[in-house]
């Protein structure tokens, strides 16, 4: 018997019955960094629309009612968990205050970041486009100065003020600060070292005038031949200095010296290197299967410059299987041990942003805890500032449960105290 064809009206009715399924998938990602642009609207969207439909209960099919209830429970549960994490962090218990100084956080709300700063729940802030767009230099200077004043009043050390002002495609504080070309443009000059020193001095002077003390540059990944397919954000071919490790080392060293001449520290990134990756760590997990010997040239700038001009070293979200097949470098005890033991590097290690897809879906709290347990000193939570609460909460719980040892955290705190955490124009803490 031939099945009766559904009329357009009945097809529309069936589609209307199942429409909540279209919301269940994005609602699952409530508070996810990918939806940060909708952060002020997303919860209202997930809650108001279902509530409006349920208000018309008698006209709503039974299947649709069930899906709407599931949607409300899902979003309500996620909201409750996040607010619980936020409340636990802002209570500023001993564990949160112990791990907090190891976090650098981006922000959109001055009052929110000021509370974190005053309570000693963060060690630094991260400035980017949203913090300077449409504002004057004096406005931003005053805001940073106000945060530093609150730290002093609370008897706390100054905040690290970090930025991403590499030059080229990454000029996040421009046009407030003059945009500069990529360091790669210096590779072909007659004296690239001298040119890089002048470049670093000019950039360092501008950053210091704003109040920045840590610039997350230079990129010392070697330049790959091509941009990996699916790379939407990293774009290392445009950001890397050269494919010649010796030239990279010369330019990066001089650049760091130029920054340091104005009291700004740099960060070598992104160890173990993004030259050979096939995917974008902003979006997905990445794995390198080369041996350490095969990576010798890629690692030459990192190893030669580790600690140069008191620079930090940024760990990328790349699994280097020969050393740790399970964890990305950003939270790998084996990778950290290699850098500390074999390279004798005793300066600060900082993660790339934990909002990135390569690690975020593992749970930002567990990854933050894993990084500190591994011996990483600074955790970056920059793109989506609201993620700072689950990150700190996860680390604090790990400390309470012994997954982060008090001795290891004390060693890390000692490294940060010894590191010249500069206020613009001076060495050391005031």
N, C-alpha and C positions, 0 to 999 in steps of 0.2 A: 504494500500500500504506500502510495506516494505521500511524503510528509507535506502537511499544509504549510504554505508559505506564510510567514508572519507579515502582517500589515505594517506599514511605516509607523503607525500609531503605537502598535504593540512593541515594536522594536525600541521606540523611544521610551516607552514605559519601563522596559527591562533595563535599558541603559540608565535611566533615572534611579532604578533600584540599587544599582551597584556603584554609583558615582563616588561614595565615600572611599572606595578603594584607591581612587586617584589621590586622596589626601593622606592615606595611611603611610605610603612610602616616604614622602617628604617629611611628614610629621615624625617619623622614626628618627630623623636627623635634627630634631629640635635642638637648638643650642650648638649645632655643628658649625665649625668654621666656614664651611662652604656656603652656609646661609647667613653669614655675618652681615651682609648687606641688607638683609630683611629683619635683622634682630629686633627692631622696634615694632615690627608688624607681625612676625611669625606666630607668636603665641596667641595673639588675638585672632589671627586667621584660623588656627587650628581649633580654637575654643568657641568663638562667636558663631561661626557658620554652622557647626553641628548643633549648638544650643538653639539657634534659630529654627533649624529643621526639626529638632525634637519638640520644640514648642508647638509645631503643627503635627503632633504625635499621631492623631487619628488618620491623617492623610499619608502617613509614612509607612511603607511596607515593612514587614517584620525583619527581613534580611537587612534592610537599610538601618533600622533601629539598632540592630546588633553591631553593625559596623561603626555606627556613630558612637555608641557606648564604648566600644573598643578604642576608638580614636580619642575620646575624652580621657579614658583611663591611661592610655599611653602618654599623652601630652601632660596630663596632670601628674603622673608619676615622675616623669622627667623633670618637670618644674619643681616638684617637691624635693627630689634628690639634689638638684642644683642649689636651691635655696638653703637646704640643710648643709651643704658643703660651704657655702658662703658664710652662713652663720657660724659654723665651726671655725673657719679661718679668722673671721673678724673678732671672735672671742679672744683671740691672741693668747692661747694657752702656751705652755713652755715648748711643746714640740713644734707648733707653728712658728714661734719666734726663733727657734733654733734653725729651722730649714729656710725660713723666709729670706734671710740675707743672701741666699744663693740664687734668687730669682730676679731676672730683669724683665719688666713687663711694659708692653705698649699700653696706651690709654686713650680714651675719648672723653672721659669725665674727670675734671680736675679734682672735684671733691672726693671722688672714689679713690683715685690714686693717692691723694693727700692722706686719706685715712690709713691706707696700707703703709705709706711711708712713715707716718707718725708713730704707728704701732710697731715698727721694725719688722713688718711682714714682707718687705721686699728689700733688695739690695741695690736696685737701679731701675731706671725708666728707659724706654726706647722711643725716640722721636722719629716720625715719618711724615708723609705728605699731609695726612689729616690734621697733624698738630701745627702745621705752618701755613696751610692753604688760606689765603686771604688775610693773613696777619702780618704785622710789622715785626721787624727784628726786636724792637723794644718790648712788644707784647710777649714774645716767646722768652726773651731774656728775663722779664719780670716773673713769668710763670715758673721758670726753672729756679730762679733765685728764691721765690716764695717757698717752693718745696724744700730747697736746701736750708732755708731759715727754720722751717718746721722741724727738720731733722736735728739741727743744732739745739733747738729749744727742747727737744726730747732727749738730748744727750746721746744722739746716734751719729755714726760717721756719715760723711756726705754720700749722697746717692751717686752711683755710676750713671752717667748720662750717655747713652749709646745712640748711634745713628748708623745709617747705611748710605754713605755718600762715597761710592766707589769712583764715580765719573762715568761718562758714557751713558749707557742705558739705565744705570742705577744712580740717579741724582735725586734721592728722595726728599732732600731739603731744598730743592730748587723749585721755583725761582727765587725764594727768599735768600738763599745763598747762590752765588754764581755757579751755573752748570759748567763742569769741566769735561774735557774729552777723556776717553778711556786711556788708562795707562799704556795700553798697547800702542798708542800713537807715538810713544817715546822710544819704542824698540828700534826704530830705524835711524835715530838721531846720532850725530857724531859722538856725543858723550852722554849716553842714556842715564848713567848714574847721576851726573850733575843735573840733568833735566828733571829726573825723578825727585831729587832733593828739592829743587825749586818748586815743583808741583806740590810735594808734600807740605812744604812751608806755607804756600799760599792757601792750600786747603785747610791745614791745621790752624792757621790764623783765623780763618773765617769760622771754623767749627768752635774754636775756643771762645771767640767773641760771643757766640750764641750760648755757650755753657756746656757744650759737648765735651766729654772726657774720653770716650771710647768710640772709635770709628771702626765699623765691621768691614775692614778692608786691610790689605789688598787680597784679591783673588789670586792664589798661586797655583791653582789647578793648571796643568799644561793645556794649551789650546788644542782642542780636537779638530780633526779635519772637517767634520760635518756636524750639524746639529741633529741630535737623535730624533727619530720620528716620534711624534707625540709630546715633544718638549714645548710646553706652552709658556713656561715661566723662567726656567734656569738660564737658558741661552748662554752657556759657557763659551761658545766660539766668539761671541761678541764681548764677553767680559774678561776673558783670560788675556794675559799679557803677551805670551809667546808660546811656541812649542819647544823652545830651547830652554832647558832648565837653568843653565848658567845665566842666560840673559834675564830670565824671570827673577833669579836670585839677586842679581845686581840692581835691577830696577826696584824690586820690592824692598830691599834693604835700605836703599837711599830714600825711598818714599816714607818708610817708617821713621827714619831719622828726621825727615822734614816735619812729619806730624809731631814727633816727640819734642822738637825744638819749641813748640807752642803748648806743651803740656797735654797733648792728645795721644793716646795709645791706639795701636792698630790691632787687628786680629787676622791671622793667616787662615784662609779658608779655601776649600772645605775638605779637610782630611777624612778619609784616605784618598780623596780626589774624585772629581767628576768628569775627568777627561774621557774615560772609557765606558761610562754608564750608557745604557740603552733606553732609559726611561727618566722621567722627571720626578725627582723626589718630592716636589710639591704635591704630586698627585698619587704616587704609587711607590711601593717598596722596590729597592734596587739592590742588586747583588753583584759583587765582583769576584770572579773565580781565579784571578791571577795569583801567582805566588809572590811572597815579599820580594824575592830576587827580581822578578819580572817588573815590579813596581819601583825599582831603585831610582830610575830617572824621574818618574812622576813624583817621588817623595823627596828628591834632592832639595827643592826650595823649602819644603816644610822642615826638613831636618837641618839644613844649613841655617835657617832663620828662626828656629824655635826659640823664643825668648828674646830675639833681637829687639833692642830699644824697648824692652819690657812689654813686648807684644803678647797678646793672648793667642791661643790656637783653637780654632773652631772645628768641632767634630760634626761631620755631615751624617745624614741618615742613610748611610750606605753599609750594607752587610759585606764585610771583607772575610769571605768564607775560610780562607787559610788560617785566620787567627780566631775568628768566632763565627761559626756557621749559623748561629741562632739569633744574634742581636746585631743591630746596627751599631756603628762606631760610637754614636752619640750616647749609648747606654751600655757599652760593652766593657766589663771588667778586664777582659783580655787585651783589648786595644789600649785602654788606659794604662795597664801594667806595662805594655811594651813601650809606650811613650815615656813613662816614668823611669823604668828600669833600663831599657836598652838605649834610649835616646838621652837619658838623664835630664829630661825636661821637668822642671819644677815650677813652671809658671802656670797661670790660670788656663783651664780648659773650659770652653763654653760650647753649649750645644747650638745647632741651628734651631730655628723656630719649631717648637713642639706642636704647632698647629698644622704642620705639613703632613700630607697624606701618607707618606712613607711610615710614619709612626703614630699619628693621631688615633687611627682606628684600633690600635693596640690598647688604648686607654691612656689619656694624658696623665692621669694620676700615677698609674704603674710605671709609665716610661720616665716621668720625672723622678720617682722614687728610685728606679733602676739606675738613672744617671748619677744621682748623688751616692748611691750605694757603690757604684763603680769607681768613684773618686773624681767625677766631674765637679767643677767648682761653681759654674754659673749656668743656670737654666734659662733659656730665652723663650718667652711666651709673648709674641709681639703682634701677630696679625689680628687675632681675636682676643682682646683683653679680658673678656669674661671667663676665659678658660683658666685664668690664674687661680680661681678658687678650687676647682677640682684638682689642679696640679699641686698646689700647696697642701691641700687636704690629703691627697694621696701620699705625698712625701712625709707629712707629719705622722700619719698612721703607720707608715713603714718604719719611721724612727721609733715610735712607741712599741712596735712589735719586734724590734731588733733587726729588721731587714737592712736598715741603715745603722751602722754602728756609731756610737757616740765618739769613739776614738777616730774613726775615719772622717766624721764631720768636723771634728776639732782640727785635724790636719788640714782639711780644706779651708776652714776659716783662717788658719794660720797663713796659708798661701795668699789669701785675699788681703790679709792685714799687711803682709810684706810687699804686696804689689802696689806700686805708686798709683793709688786711686786718686787721681789729681782733680783739684779744682783748677779752673783755667788760670794759667800763669804761675803755678807754684808746684813744688814737689811735695808729695806726701799729704797727710791729712792736716787740717788746720788745728 
